[in-house]
């Protein structure tokens, strides 16, 4: 399958590597913009970007995907990402801890032209721990069991139909 992958941290990088190792073609990667980190506060690429560069996969790093943003720079980045997604030939979009909410117009691109849509790999047993940092929340609350959920994405926050829980 041809996949658009959106993710940022190491958890996402591991999923991206597994998808690649399974023989699927990642045709485009979306990840958060590089951030300053470490003692020297140097710009640091995300694990997703690092893997994409290693595999010669095009990378988009918009600060927002909202094409109606009040910030002209963010709006321009979102519009550019939207246009590139429209022009990219892919079968499915996979999102893993991306860090940006995908607006409906982005989800719609993944549904067009016989595409399979957009799926999220989420690090909790949904509906528990929707949103950011589900692994940390499970540990903080002393959960004895947690797992991974895969869901078909909709416009809500981790609210789409769950297709697999392990």
N, C-alpha and C positions, 0 to 999 in steps of 0.2 A: 504494500500500500504506500501511497505518497502521503506523507504526514506533515502538517504544520504543527510545530511544537512550541508551546509557551510555558516558560518556567524560569525560576531564578536560583534557588539555593541548591545545596548538594543533594537533597532528597530528589529534586527535579532532575539534576544531572544524572543521578543513578537511573532514574526511569528513562531518560533520554538514551543513555548508553544501552539499556536493555532493549529498547525499541530498535535501535540500530543493530544490535547483535542478533536480533530475531529476523533480520533481513529486510526490514522495512526501510524505505527511503525517506529521510527527513529532508524536505525541500526548502524549509524556511524555519528559522528559530526566532521567537520573540522573547526578550528578557528585559529585566529592569536596567536602566542606565547604570554605568559603572559608578561605584560609590567609593568614597575615601574610607580607608580602613588601616588598622595597624598603627604602630608607633609613629611612623613617618607620615601617616595620613595620606598615603599614595592612593591614586585611583586603582581600584581592584575590579577586574571583570568577574562576572558571576560564573559558577561552574558550568552553566548552560552555554554561556558565550564561549568559554574556553574550549568545551567539547565541539561546539559548532565550528570554531576557527580550525581546530585540529582536523575536522572532517570536511572542510571547505563548504560549509553550509552557510548561506546568506543569513545575516543577523539583523534584526530590527530592534531598536532600544528606545521606543517612544516613552516619554515621561507620563503620557496619558493616551487613552484610546477614545476619549470623548471629543468628538468633532465639534461639539458646541461649547467647548471650554472658553471661559472668560479670558484666559491667558493666550494671547496670539501665538506664542511660540509652541505651547502645548497643543493648541488647535492645529497648527501647521504639521506638527509631528503626527498627530492622530490622523489627519487627512492623508498624509503620505503613507502611513501604515495601512490605512483602509484601502487606498488605491493599489498598493502592492499586494495585499491579500486578494483583492478582486482579480488581479492579473496572474496570480499563482495557481497553477494546476495542482490540485491536491484532492485526496479522497476523504480525509478526516482531520480534524484538529484535536490535539491532545493538550490539556492544560494541567500543570502540576505546580502548585505553590508559586504561581506567577507573581502575585502581589498587586495586580491591577484587576479591577472589575471589567469583564468584557461586556460592552454595551450591546443592545439588541441588534444593531446594524452589523456588528462583527459576527455575532452568532448566526445571523441570517446568511452571511457569506458562506459559512460552513454547511448550510442546509441546501444551497442552490445546486442545480445541475446534477442531480443524483448523488450528491455527496452524502456522507454518513453523519454529518453534523459535528458536534463538539462534545468531547468527553473530558471529565475531570477525574484525575486520580487524587483522592483526598486521604490524608493520613489520620483518619479516625473511623470508628464504626458509626456512621451517620445514623440518626440525626445528632448524636452526641458530638460536641465540639466542632460545630460549624465555624467557618471563618479561619482567621489566621492562628498559627501556633497550636494546632491540635495536639501534637505530641507533647509539647511542654505542658499544656493544660491537663492532659491525662496524667502526667507524672505529678504535677502539683496537687492534683486532687486525689492521688493515691489509687487511681484505677488499677485494678489487678489484670485487666484484659483490655487490649485495644487492637486495632487492625487498620485495614485499608479498605476504602470504598471507591467504586468506580460508578460515576453517574453521568447521565446524559444532561448536559448543561442547559439551563434556562436563564432568564434574566435575574433571578434571585441569587442570594448568596448561599451556595451549597444546598439548593432546594430542588434540583432536577430529579428525575426518576432514577433511582438507584438500580444499576444493572448487575452489580457484583459486590459482595462483601466477604472479606477474608480476614 
